[in-house]
Amino acid sequence: MNTLMVGTSGVIASEVSLGCMRIGGMANADLDKLVSTCIDLGINFFDHADIYGGGKCEEVFAASVKRLGIPREQMLIQSKCGIRKGFFDFSKEHILTSVDAILSRLDTDYLDFLLLHRPDTLVEPEEVASAFDTLVTSGKVRHFGVSNQTPNQIELLQSALPMHLHANQLQMSIMHTGIIDSGIAANMKWEASVDRDGGILDYCRLKKITIQPWSPFQFGFFEGVFVDNPKFPELTKVMTALAAEYGVTTTGLAIAWLQRHPAKMQTVLGTTNADRVRQVAEACKINLSRPHWYEIYRAAGNVLP
């Protein structure tokens, strides 16, 4: 498994991570197989959030790690907080309370990374800074980031923070390419040229913030998986042919397409299938050519100027 540095943190992690949003209802044996497969393949980064399964996902992950006897130092654990029922909350009190609960459920003394989950428009940056300072001083969190935030939202937070924000989770896949489209279609009177994200792709590259694509197999907002989906015949045709050419599966190719981007993204896999994890790990060894990358992009319905 290839590795990368998350932001400027100095932390070297696997270039893909396991997203743990769906593990709450897994049987113990299946979950143990999933986690051990990741470790065996060199995937050492595990992404959580306090809302996943109402906290159960963190609990069952901790139980699996304990059953497998995986040393804490072999893993990098990330969690997120800030989403509450009906609103978002980046208050100091909520951040600190959330982290304590997260650590308890994960049965660990610290998080390698804490991300603020979705933007809170009522955020007070100085309050976040105070919370982060408390967490660092207490040793409960080592590094920080955000999720689904624009450049100006990050700049606003960063203006009060003494530490660098190292990651930004953004929805991205072959069928969800908004942060790419607006740059490619710049200066055109097309729907694709509309910049809804403030140039977040280039911003993160300039600021050395690692983009963590989520839902890498999804189209729309959790509408379904696009890989081998008859709804997208041209994309299926192209991906099937290229997967055969590169000697990988179409599932693996979907991740290889993301990892080919020079932004050096860290894709978050949401799968609960250990075999799919293996397919992805195998595909991470390939390097798509520029023509093939753009061929897939076009097959997904995108038009080049």
Secondary structure, DSSP 8 states (H G I E B T S, - for coil): --EEE-TTS--EEESEEEE-TTGGG--HHHHHHHHHHHHHHT--EEE--TTGGGGHHHHHHHHHHHHHT--GGG-EEEEEE-EETTEE---HHHHHHHHHHHHHHHT-S-EEEEEEES--TT--HHHHHHHHHHHHHHTSEEEEEEES--HHHHHHHHTT-SS-EEEEEEE-BTTB-HHHHHHHTTTSSSGGG--SSSSHHHHHHHHT-EEEEE-TTEETTTTEE-TT-TT-HHHHHHHHHHHHHHTS-HHHHHHHHHHTSTT---EEE----HHHHHHHHHHTT----HHHHHHHHHHTT----
